[in-house]
Amino acid sequence: MAEHDDILQRLYDTIAARKTADPGSSYTAKLLHQGRSVIAKKMGEEAVETAIAAVANDSDGVVGGSADLLYHL
């Protein structure tokens, strides 16, 4: 479990570090600059993509979609 905690902490730290980056060169900074409604919309899109991959038994799609979903969360 500690390994997973470390991964999530690294993701959090990376996102926090990019918060002040140039939105023109950082996708994370751009999202944060656009605000919660844009981030929430993107999170919803990723959730739907993950669910569709799960229904299709697409393991790679579920893994990738889950990673994207966690990032946007």
Phi and psi restraints in degrees (range 20) as a CNS / XPLOR table:
assign (resid 1 and name C) (resid 2 and name N)
       (resid 2 and name CA) (resid 2 and name C) 1.0 -59.9 20.0 2
assign (resid 2 and name N) (resid 2 and name CA)
       (resid 2 and name C) (resid 3 and name N) 1.0 -35.5 20.0 2
assign (resid 2 and name C) (resid 3 and name N)
       (resid 3 and name CA) (resid 3 and name C) 1.0 -60.9 20.0 2
assign (resid 3 and name N) (resid 3 and name CA)
       (resid 3 and name C) (resid 4 and name N) 1.0 -42.5 20.0 2
assign (resid 3 and name C) (resid 4 and name N)
       (resid 4 and name CA) (resid 4 and name C) 1.0 -67.7 20.0 2
assign (resid 4 and name N) (resid 4 and name CA)
       (resid 4 and name C) (resid 5 and name N) 1.0 -38.5 20.0 2
assign (resid 4 and name C) (resid 5 and name N)
       (resid 5 and name CA) (resid 5 and name C) 1.0 -60.1 20.0 2
assign (resid 5 and name N) (resid 5 and name CA)
       (resid 5 and name C) (resid 6 and name N) 1.0 -40.8 20.0 2
assign (resid 5 and name C) (resid 6 and name N)
       (resid 6 and name CA) (resid 6 and name C) 1.0 -63.9 20.0 2
assign (resid 6 and name N) (resid 6 and name CA)
       (resid 6 and name C) (resid 7 and name N) 1.0 -41.1 20.0 2
assign (resid 6 and name C) (resid 7 and name N)
       (resid 7 and name CA) (resid 7 and name C) 1.0 -63.1 20.0 2
assign (resid 7 and name N) (resid 7 and name CA)
       (resid 7 and name C) (resid 8 and name N) 1.0 -46.0 20.0 2
assign (resid 7 and name C) (resid 8 and name N)
       (resid 8 and name CA) (resid 8 and name C) 1.0 -65.7 20.0 2
assign (resid 8 and name N) (resid 8 and name CA)
       (resid 8 and name C) (resid 9 and name N) 1.0 -37.0 20.0 2
assign (resid 8 and name C) (resid 9 and name N)
       (resid 9 and name CA) (resid 9 and name C) 1.0 -65.4 20.0 2
assign (resid 9 and name N) (resid 9 and name CA)
       (resid 9 and name C) (resid 10 and name N) 1.0 -41.4 20.0 2
assign (resid 9 and name C) (resid 10 and name N)
       (resid 10 and name CA) (resid 10 and name C) 1.0 -63.2 20.0 2
assign (resid 10 and name N) (resid 10 and name CA)
       (resid 10 and name C) (resid 11 and name N) 1.0 -40.8 20.0 2
assign (resid 10 and name C) (resid 11 and name N)
       (resid 11 and name CA) (resid 11 and name C) 1.0 -62.3 20.0 2
assign (resid 11 and name N) (resid 11 and name CA)
       (resid 11 and name C) (resid 12 and name N) 1.0 -47.1 20.0 2
assign (resid 11 and name C) (resid 12 and name N)
       (resid 12 and name CA) (resid 12 and name C) 1.0 -58.5 20.0 2
assign (resid 12 and name N) (resid 12 and name CA)
       (resid 12 and name C) (resid 13 and name N) 1.0 -46.6 20.0 2
assign (resid 12 and name C) (resid 13 and name N)
       (resid 13 and name CA) (resid 13 and name C) 1.0 -62.3 20.0 2
assign (resid 13 and name N) (resid 13 and name CA)
       (resid 13 and name C) (resid 14 and name N) 1.0 -40.7 20.0 2
assign (resid 13 and name C) (resid 14 and name N)
       (resid 14 and name CA) (resid 14 and name C) 1.0 -64.0 20.0 2
assign (resid 14 and name N) (resid 14 and name CA)
       (resid 14 and name C) (resid 15 and name N) 1.0 -45.6 20.0 2
assign (resid 14 and name C) (resid 15 and name N)
       (resid 15 and name CA) (resid 15 and name C) 1.0 -63.7 20.0 2
assign (resid 15 and name N) (resid 15 and name CA)
       (resid 15 and name C) (resid 16 and name N) 1.0 -43.9 20.0 2
assign (resid 15 and name C) (resid 16 and name N)
       (resid 16 and name CA) (resid 16 and name C) 1.0 -60.7 20.0 2
assign (resid 16 and name N) (resid 16 and name CA)
       (resid 16 and name C) (resid 17 and name N) 1.0 -39.9 20.0 2
assign (resid 16 and name C) (resid 17 and name N)
       (resid 17 and name CA) (resid 17 and name C) 1.0 -67.1 20.0 2
assign (resid 17 and name N) (resid 17 and name CA)
       (resid 17 and name C) (resid 18 and name N) 1.0 -31.8 20.0 2
assign (resid 17 and name C) (resid 18 and name N)
       (resid 18 and name CA) (resid 18 and name C) 1.0 -86.3 20.0 2
assign (resid 18 and name N) (resid 18 and name CA)
       (resid 18 and name C) (resid 19 and name N) 1.0 -5.2 20.0 2
assign (resid 18 and name C) (resid 19 and name N)
       (resid 19 and name CA) (resid 19 and name C) 1.0 -56.8 20.0 2
assign (resid 19 and name N) (resid 19 and name CA)
       (resid 19 and name C) (resid 20 and name N) 1.0 -35.4 20.0 2
assign (resid 19 and name C) (resid 20 and name N)
       (resid 20 and name CA) (resid 20 and name C) 1.0 -99.2 20.0 2
assign (resid 20 and name N) (resid 20 and name CA)
       (resid 20 and name C) (resid 21 and name N) 1.0 7.1 20.0 2
assign (resid 20 and name C) (resid 21 and name N)
       (resid 21 and name CA) (resid 21 and name C) 1.0 -72.8 20.0 2
assign (resid 21 and name N) (resid 21 and name CA)
       (resid 21 and name C) (resid 22 and name N) 1.0 170.4 20.0 2
assign (resid 21 and name C) (resid 22 and name N)
       (resid 22 and name CA) (resid 22 and name C) 1.0 -71.5 20.0 2
assign (resid 22 and name N) (resid 22 and name CA)
       (resid 22 and name C) (resid 23 and name N) 1.0 120.9 20.0 2
assign (resid 22 and name C) (resid 23 and name N)
       (resid 23 and name CA) (resid 23 and name C) 1.0 -59.2 20.0 2
assign (resid 23 and name N) (resid 23 and name CA)
       (resid 23 and name C) (resid 24 and name N) 1.0 -20.4 20.0 2
assign (resid 23 and name C) (resid 24 and name N)
       (resid 24 and name CA) (resid 24 and name C) 1.0 -75.8 20.0 2
assign (resid 24 and name N) (resid 24 and name CA)
       (resid 24 and name C) (resid 25 and name N) 1.0 -17.9 20.0 2
assign (resid 24 and name C) (resid 25 and name N)
       (resid 25 and name CA) (resid 25 and name C) 1.0 -122.3 20.0 2
assign (resid 25 and name N) (resid 25 and name CA)
       (resid 25 and name C) (resid 26 and name N) 1.0 -3.6 20.0 2
assign (resid 25 and name C) (resid 26 and name N)
       (resid 26 and name CA) (resid 26 and name C) 1.0 -131.1 20.0 2
assign (resid 26 and name N) (resid 26 and name CA)
       (resid 26 and name C) (resid 27 and name N) 1.0 118.4 20.0 2
assign (resid 26 and name C) (resid 27 and name N)
       (resid 27 and name CA) (resid 27 and name C) 1.0 -58.8 20.0 2
assign (resid 27 and name N) (resid 27 and name CA)
       (resid 27 and name C) (resid 28 and name N) 1.0 -40.7 20.0 2
assign (resid 27 and name C) (resid 28 and name N)
       (resid 28 and name CA) (resid 28 and name C) 1.0 -62.9 20.0 2
assign (resid 28 and name N) (resid 28 and name CA)
       (resid 28 and name C) (resid 29 and name N) 1.0 -48.2 20.0 2
assign (resid 28 and name C) (resid 29 and name N)
       (resid 29 and name CA) (resid 29 and name C) 1.0 -61.5 20.0 2
assign (resid 29 and name N) (resid 29 and name CA)
       (resid 29 and name C) (resid 30 and name N) 1.0 -38.9 20.0 2
assign (resid 29 and name C) (resid 30 and name N)
       (resid 30 and name CA) (resid 30 and name C) 1.0 -61.9 20.0 2
assign (resid 30 and name N) (resid 30 and name CA)
       (resid 30 and name C) (resid 31 and name N) 1.0 -47.1 20.0 2
assign (resid 30 and name C) (resid 31 and name N)
       (resid 31 and name CA) (resid 31 and name C) 1.0 -60.8 20.0 2
assign (resid 31 and name N) (resid 31 and name CA)
       (resid 31 and name C) (resid 32 and name N) 1.0 -47.7 20.0 2
assign (resid 31 and name C) (resid 32 and name N)
       (resid 32 and name CA) (resid 32 and name C) 1.0 -62.0 20.0 2
assign (resid 32 and name N) (resid 32 and name CA)
       (resid 32 and name C) (resid 33 and name N) 1.0 -36.8 20.0 2
assign (resid 32 and name C) (resid 33 and name N)
       (resid 33 and name CA) (resid 33 and name C) 1.0 -67.2 20.0 2
assign (resid 33 and name N) (resid 33 and name CA)
       (resid 33 and name C) (resid 34 and name N) 1.0 -35.1 20.0 2
assign (resid 33 and name C) (resid 34 and name N)
       (resid 34 and name CA) (resid 34 and name C) 1.0 -74.2 20.0 2
assign (resid 34 and name N) (resid 34 and name CA)
       (resid 34 and name C) (resid 35 and name N) 1.0 -23.8 20.0 2
assign (resid 34 and name C) (resid 35 and name N)
       (resid 35 and name CA) (resid 35 and name C) 1.0 104.6 20.0 2
assign (resid 35 and name N) (resid 35 and name CA)
       (resid 35 and name C) (resid 36 and name N) 1.0 173.0 20.0 2
assign (resid 35 and name C) (resid 36 and name N)
       (resid 36 and name CA) (resid 36 and name C) 1.0 -62.7 20.0 2
assign (resid 36 and name N) (resid 36 and name CA)
       (resid 36 and name C) (resid 37 and name N) 1.0 -36.0 20.0 2
assign (resid 36 and name C) (resid 37 and name N)
       (resid 37 and name CA) (resid 37 and name C) 1.0 -64.9 20.0 2
assign (resid 37 and name N) (resid 37 and name CA)
       (resid 37 and name C) (resid 38 and name N) 1.0 -38.5 20.0 2
assign (resid 37 and name C) (resid 38 and name N)
       (resid 38 and name CA) (resid 38 and name C) 1.0 -68.9 20.0 2
assign (resid 38 and name N) (resid 38 and name CA)
       (resid 38 and name C) (resid 39 and name N) 1.0 -42.3 20.0 2
assign (resid 38 and name C) (resid 39 and name N)
       (resid 39 and name CA) (resid 39 and name C) 1.0 -63.8 20.0 2
assign (resid 39 and name N) (resid 39 and name CA)
       (resid 39 and name C) (resid 40 and name N) 1.0 -42.7 20.0 2
assign (resid 39 and name C) (resid 40 and name N)
       (resid 40 and name CA) (resid 40 and name C) 1.0 -62.9 20.0 2
assign (resid 40 and name N) (resid 40 and name CA)
       (resid 40 and name C) (resid 41 and name N) 1.0 -40.2 20.0 2
assign (resid 40 and name C) (resid 41 and name N)
       (resid 41 and name CA) (resid 41 and name C) 1.0 -62.6 20.0 2
assign (resid 41 and name N) (resid 41 and name CA)
       (resid 41 and name C) (resid 42 and name N) 1.0 -45.4 20.0 2
assign (resid 41 and name C) (resid 42 and name N)
       (resid 42 and name CA) (resid 42 and name C) 1.0 -64.2 20.0 2
assign (resid 42 and name N) (resid 42 and name CA)
       (resid 42 and name C) (resid 43 and name N) 1.0 -39.5 20.0 2
assign (resid 42 and name C) (resid 43 and name N)
       (resid 43 and name CA) (resid 43 and name C) 1.0 -62.5 20.0 2
assign (resid 43 and name N) (resid 43 and name CA)
       (resid 43 and name C) (resid 44 and name N) 1.0 -41.7 20.0 2
assign (resid 43 and name C) (resid 44 and name N)
       (resid 44 and name CA) (resid 44 and name C) 1.0 -62.0 20.0 2
assign (resid 44 and name N) (resid 44 and name CA)
       (resid 44 and name C) (resid 45 and name N) 1.0 -42.1 20.0 2
assign (resid 44 and name C) (resid 45 and name N)
       (resid 45 and name CA) (resid 45 and name C) 1.0 -60.5 20.0 2
assign (resid 45 and name N) (resid 45 and name CA)
       (resid 45 and name C) (resid 46 and name N) 1.0 -43.8 20.0 2
assign (resid 45 and name C) (resid 46 and name N)
       (resid 46 and name CA) (resid 46 and name C) 1.0 -66.5 20.0 2
assign (resid 46 and name N) (resid 46 and name CA)
       (resid 46 and name C) (resid 47 and name N) 1.0 -36.4 20.0 2
assign (resid 46 and name C) (resid 47 and name N)
       (resid 47 and name CA) (resid 47 and name C) 1.0 -63.6 20.0 2
assign (resid 47 and name N) (resid 47 and name CA)
       (resid 47 and name C) (resid 48 and name N) 1.0 -43.3 20.0 2
assign (resid 47 and name C) (resid 48 and name N)
       (resid 48 and name CA) (resid 48 and name C) 1.0 -64.6 20.0 2
assign (resid 48 and name N) (resid 48 and name CA)
       (resid 48 and name C) (resid 49 and name N) 1.0 -45.0 20.0 2
assign (resid 48 and name C) (resid 49 and name N)
       (resid 49 and name CA) (resid 49 and name C) 1.0 -59.9 20.0 2
assign (resid 49 and name N) (resid 49 and name CA)
       (resid 49 and name C) (resid 50 and name N) 1.0 -39.7 20.0 2
assign (resid 49 and name C) (resid 50 and name N)
       (resid 50 and name CA) (resid 50 and name C) 1.0 -65.8 20.0 2
assign (resid 50 and name N) (resid 50 and name CA)
       (resid 50 and name C) (resid 51 and name N) 1.0 -43.2 20.0 2
assign (resid 50 and name C) (resid 51 and name N)
       (resid 51 and name CA) (resid 51 and name C) 1.0 -63.9 20.0 2
assign (resid 51 and name N) (resid 51 and name CA)
       (resid 51 and name C) (resid 52 and name N) 1.0 -42.0 20.0 2
assign (resid 51 and name C) (resid 52 and name N)
       (resid 52 and name CA) (resid 52 and name C) 1.0 -63.3 20.0 2
assign (resid 52 and name N) (resid 52 and name CA)
       (resid 52 and name C) (resid 53 and name N) 1.0 -42.1 20.0 2
assign (resid 52 and name C) (resid 53 and name N)
       (resid 53 and name CA) (resid 53 and name C) 1.0 -62.7 20.0 2
assign (resid 53 and name N) (resid 53 and name CA)
       (resid 53 and name C) (resid 54 and name N) 1.0 -39.1 20.0 2
assign (resid 53 and name C) (resid 54 and name N)
       (resid 54 and name CA) (resid 54 and name C) 1.0 -64.6 20.0 2
assign (resid 54 and name N) (resid 54 and name CA)
       (resid 54 and name C) (resid 55 and name N) 1.0 -43.6 20.0 2
assign (resid 54 and name C) (resid 55 and name N)
       (resid 55 and name CA) (resid 55 and name C) 1.0 -64.9 20.0 2
assign (resid 55 and name N) (resid 55 and name CA)
       (resid 55 and name C) (resid 56 and name N) 1.0 -33.1 20.0 2
assign (resid 55 and name C) (resid 56 and name N)
       (resid 56 and name CA) (resid 56 and name C) 1.0 -84.0 20.0 2
assign (resid 56 and name N) (resid 56 and name CA)
       (resid 56 and name C) (resid 57 and name N) 1.0 3.8 20.0 2
assign (resid 56 and name C) (resid 57 and name N)
       (resid 57 and name CA) (resid 57 and name C) 1.0 56.5 20.0 2
assign (resid 57 and name N) (resid 57 and name CA)
       (resid 57 and name C) (resid 58 and name N) 1.0 35.6 20.0 2
assign (resid 57 and name C) (resid 58 and name N)
       (resid 58 and name CA) (resid 58 and name C) 1.0 -95.0 20.0 2
assign (resid 58 and name N) (resid 58 and name CA)
       (resid 58 and name C) (resid 59 and name N) 1.0 91.0 20.0 2
assign (resid 58 and name C) (resid 59 and name N)
       (resid 59 and name CA) (resid 59 and name C) 1.0 -59.0 20.0 2
assign (resid 59 and name N) (resid 59 and name CA)
       (resid 59 and name C) (resid 60 and name N) 1.0 -44.3 20.0 2
assign (resid 59 and name C) (resid 60 and name N)
       (resid 60 and name CA) (resid 60 and name C) 1.0 -63.0 20.0 2
assign (resid 60 and name N) (resid 60 and name CA)
       (resid 60 and name C) (resid 61 and name N) 1.0 -39.4 20.0 2
assign (resid 60 and name C) (resid 61 and name N)
       (resid 61 and name CA) (resid 61 and name C) 1.0 -65.2 20.0 2
assign (resid 61 and name N) (resid 61 and name CA)
       (resid 61 and name C) (resid 62 and name N) 1.0 -37.6 20.0 2
assign (resid 61 and name C) (resid 62 and name N)
       (resid 62 and name CA) (resid 62 and name C) 1.0 -66.6 20.0 2
assign (resid 62 and name N) (resid 62 and name CA)
       (resid 62 and name C) (resid 63 and name N) 1.0 -43.5 20.0 2
assign (resid 62 and name C) (resid 63 and name N)
       (resid 63 and name CA) (resid 63 and name C) 1.0 -64.1 20.0 2
assign (resid 63 and name N) (resid 63 and name CA)
       (resid 63 and name C) (resid 64 and name N) 1.0 -50.2 20.0 2
assign (resid 63 and name C) (resid 64 and name N)
       (resid 64 and name CA) (resid 64 and name C) 1.0 -63.9 20.0 2
assign (resid 64 and name N) (resid 64 and name CA)
       (resid 64 and name C) (resid 65 and name N) 1.0 -43.5 20.0 2
assign (resid 64 and name C) (resid 65 and name N)
       (resid 65 and name CA) (resid 65 and name C) 1.0 -64.2 20.0 2
assign (resid 65 and name N) (resid 65 and name CA)
       (resid 65 and name C) (resid 66 and name N) 1.0 -39.2 20.0 2
assign (resid 65 and name C) (resid 66 and name N)
       (resid 66 and name CA) (resid 66 and name C) 1.0 -64.2 20.0 2
assign (resid 66 and name N) (resid 66 and name CA)
       (resid 66 and name C) (resid 67 and name N) 1.0 -40.4 20.0 2
assign (resid 66 and name C) (resid 67 and name N)
       (resid 67 and name CA) (resid 67 and name C) 1.0 -63.2 20.0 2
assign (resid 67 and name N) (resid 67 and name CA)
       (resid 67 and name C) (resid 68 and name N) 1.0 -45.3 20.0 2
assign (resid 67 and name C) (resid 68 and name N)
       (resid 68 and name CA) (resid 68 and name C) 1.0 -62.8 20.0 2
assign (resid 68 and name N) (resid 68 and name CA)
       (resid 68 and name C) (resid 69 and name N) 1.0 -40.9 20.0 2
assign (resid 68 and name C) (resid 69 and name N)
       (resid 69 and name CA) (resid 69 and name C) 1.0 -62.4 20.0 2
assign (resid 69 and name N) (resid 69 and name CA)
       (resid 69 and name C) (resid 70 and name N) 1.0 -44.7 20.0 2
assign (resid 69 and name C) (resid 70 and name N)
       (resid 70 and name CA) (resid 70 and name C) 1.0 -63.5 20.0 2
assign (resid 70 and name N) (resid 70 and name CA)
       (resid 70 and name C) (resid 71 and name N) 1.0 -40.9 20.0 2
assign (resid 70 and name C) (resid 71 and name N)
       (resid 71 and name CA) (resid 71 and name C) 1.0 -59.1 20.0 2
assign (resid 71 and name N) (resid 71 and name CA)
       (resid 71 and name C) (resid 72 and name N) 1.0 -49.2 20.0 2
assign (resid 71 and name C) (resid 72 and name N)
       (resid 72 and name CA) (resid 72 and name C) 1.0 -72.8 20.0 2
assign (resid 72 and name N) (resid 72 and name CA)
       (resid 72 and name C) (resid 73 and name N) 1.0 -25.7 20.0 2
